[in-house]
């Protein structure tokens, strides 16, 4: 196995590279609480549909 082939020879099971948004597949800004796995931009868009309401 050459040096260049070693980098992605195994799938990632940990870290930021292993997780992505279930809506848009973005990897940054993930909300993982309650097993949502949605980026913050998509969360703002779909929060009411999911059942999160802003009380003020």
Secondary structure as GFF3:
##gff-version 3
##sequence-region A 1 56
A	DSSP	alpha_helix	3	6	.	.	.	ID=ss1
A	DSSP	three_ten_helix	16	18	.	.	.	ID=ss2
A	DSSP	beta_strand	30	31	.	.	.	ID=ss3
A	DSSP	three_ten_helix	33	35	.	.	.	ID=ss4
A	DSSP	beta_strand	38	39	.	.	.	ID=ss5
A	DSSP	alpha_helix	40	50	.	.	.	ID=ss6
###
